[in-house]
Amino acid sequence: MKDLFLKRKQAFRKECLGYLRYVLNDHFVLFLLVLLGFLAYQYSQLLQDFPENHWPILLFVGITSVLLLLWGGIATYMEAPDKLFLLVGEEEIKLHLKRQTGISLVFWFFVQTLFLLLFAPLFLAMGYGLPVFLVYVLLLGVGKYFLFRQKASKFFTETGLDWDYVISQESKRKQVLLRFFALFTQVKGISNSVKRRAYLDFILKAVQK
């Protein structure tokens, strides 16, 4: 079972790396360098002339923190035929999902921490000190842990594994990446889906059937 999912992981990563060379072309890399240089310069100017009113900074940090906390998913590498062909190995699949939850948690916690380190100068400029910043990073890490735990709990039901949900979540995760690559080149394997927006049903009442 481990070899099967390892092959799937390597195949999908190879596919993503193949598309990535079209994303990181000369023009896009140049644009990123200019953008990062501009942002770094503006950031240094902000730190040199730091405003006395800290509320806009705190609001920005708070919104960004929430977005970083929600960012990331569990890579399971499950496919639609698995609910038929791997049904007899459900217990092994459960162990695989728990293992992948831990791996995904560590990866996204690392990514989240890297972005949060950019806020360290802001905390120091506001006078909070390094210990407060470390507590802030730790709290967001704990929040990420409970969020991933809650996501993983949806994989299981009282009777066993929710195959349809696990497969659909993995499909959505892959589609997000493939749609991003599709902005730069032609991508295989993109599927379209329709999702009902119940909160917009009132619009239909004003239109004749």
Buried (B, 14 or more C-beta within 10 A) or exposed (E): EEEBBEEBBEEBEEBBEEBEEBBEEEEEEEEEEEEEEEEEEEEEEBEEEEEEEBEEBEEEBEEBBEEBBEEBBBBBBBBEEBBEEBEEBEEBBBEBBEEBBEEBBEEBBEBBBEEBEEBBBBBBBBEBEEEEBEEBBEEBBEBBEEBBEEBBEEBBEEEEBBBEBBBBBBBEBBBEBBEEBBEBEEBEEEEEEEEEEEEEEEEEEEEEE
